[in-house]
Amino acid sequence: MERILNANKEVRERRDQLRHPIHAKPQLKATTPNQVWSWDITKLLGPKKWISIHLSVVIDISSR
């Protein structure tokens, strides 16, 4: 019975399936300095096991 229903497209998923829209990745372009900035924070190990150092960097992407 299942094959006959599938052949006639009588069987489908009972729950409605949502489709996520496809988004384009944003691309930032800097033509002059001070237009677009990027940042990053990294956790580094310290001299002892329980000590960590947070390194934060801010950079102007026009220099890249």
C-alpha positions as CSV (number, residue, x, y, z in Angstrom):
1,M,0.0,0.0,0.0
2,E,2.9,2.4,0.9
3,R,4.4,2.0,-2.6
4,I,1.1,2.6,-4.4
5,L,0.5,5.8,-2.3
6,N,4.1,7.0,-2.9
7,A,3.7,6.4,-6.7
8,N,0.6,8.6,-6.7
9,K,2.1,11.2,-4.4
10,E,-0.6,10.5,-1.8
11,V,1.9,10.3,1.1
12,R,3.6,13.3,2.7
13,E,5.0,14.4,6.0
14,R,2.1,15.2,8.3
15,R,3.9,18.0,10.1
16,D,4.5,21.3,8.3
17,Q,8.2,21.7,7.6
18,L,9.7,25.2,7.9
19,R,12.3,26.3,5.4
20,H,15.0,28.7,6.6
21,P,15.7,31.5,4.1
22,I,19.1,31.7,2.6
23,H,20.9,34.9,3.7
24,A,23.9,36.3,1.9
25,K,27.0,36.7,4.0
26,P,27.7,40.3,4.7
27,Q,30.9,41.6,3.1
28,L,32.5,44.8,4.5
29,K,34.7,46.9,2.3
30,A,36.7,49.9,3.5
31,T,37.9,52.3,0.8
32,T,39.5,54.8,3.2
33,P,40.9,54.4,6.8
34,N,38.5,54.6,9.8
35,Q,35.5,53.3,8.0
36,V,35.3,49.7,9.2
37,W,36.9,48.3,12.4
38,S,37.2,44.7,13.5
39,W,37.8,43.3,17.0
40,D,38.6,40.0,18.7
41,I,39.0,38.9,22.3
42,T,41.1,35.8,23.2
43,K,41.6,34.1,26.5
44,L,45.3,33.1,27.1
45,L,46.7,30.9,29.7
46,G,48.6,32.6,32.5
47,P,51.7,31.6,34.5
48,K,49.6,29.5,36.9
49,K,46.8,27.0,36.2
50,W,43.9,29.2,37.5
51,I,45.2,32.5,36.0
52,S,44.1,33.6,32.5
53,I,44.8,36.8,30.5
54,H,42.3,38.4,28.2
55,L,43.9,39.8,25.0
56,S,41.7,42.2,23.1
57,V,42.6,43.5,19.6
58,V,40.9,46.2,17.6
59,I,42.1,46.8,14.0
60,D,41.1,49.0,11.1
61,I,40.4,46.6,8.2
62,S,41.5,49.2,5.5
63,S,45.1,48.3,6.4
64,R,44.5,44.6,5.5
